[in-house]
Amino acid sequence: MLTLHRVRGVRLAHDGELNAGHAVVVDGARIAAIGPYEELLAAYGGARVREWDGVLTPGRHEPDGAALLEAAYHPDPREADELGGEPLTGEALAALGMTETRWGASARRGLQRLLAAGTTALTGPFTRPAVRTAVQRSGLVELPGPAPRALATGGPAHFAVFGEDGTCLATVLAGRLVHRRR
């Protein structure tokens, strides 16, 4: 299905120039076109249109992905009274008696936080099997290290839309909307 993402502007790279009035067309998991909204609307008139009041970028890269997911426990909301809502590390983590099942659930909650922040890539490697599985299933791109990424026609549809205040409005991985701010 074709989707036309209408935004205030598009940055092809994080530090790139803002192309005001541009939009992005996604076809499946790939970017079909990037350009002025009116031109794309004329060329892809049958596409579903999603409108966001923000700037579309390649999304954030989390260089400490392994540390965030394998060296910290992200408490379940049902544990908030006992453990609080922030990730636990060090002695607090050691006292929990972690199992692979618990690591997997923690990783999924950590990944939800990353997606809500507009993260589209993170650095591994991930050595815990349950964490590695959670990362693979999330659709986030695992990079071996910091690498510049850019949006391009024909490239993968991994991007995020950020509002003026820097909050993430939407995160898209392989053309799928995986986070939307309500």
QUIZI-V713077 format. One record per run of one state. SS is the DSSP state (alpha for helix, beta for strand, coil for the rest). FROM is the first residue (numbers start at 1). LEN is the number of residues. If there is no record, write none. Layout:
BEGIN
SS:FROM:LEN
SS:FROM:LEN
END
This chain:
BEGIN
coil:1:1
beta:2:5
coil:7:2
beta:9:3
coil:12:1
beta:13:1
coil:14:4
beta:18:3
coil:21:1
beta:22:6
coil:28:2
beta:30:7
alpha:37:7
coil:44:4
beta:48:4
coil:52:3
beta:55:3
coil:58:2
beta:60:3
coil:63:2
alpha:65:6
coil:71:2
beta:73:1
coil:74:3
alpha:77:7
coil:84:4
beta:88:1
coil:89:1
alpha:90:5
coil:95:5
alpha:100:17
coil:117:2
beta:119:5
coil:124:5
alpha:129:10
coil:139:2
beta:141:3
coil:144:6
beta:150:1
coil:151:5
beta:156:1
coil:157:2
beta:159:4
coil:163:5
beta:168:6
coil:174:2
beta:176:5
coil:181:2
END
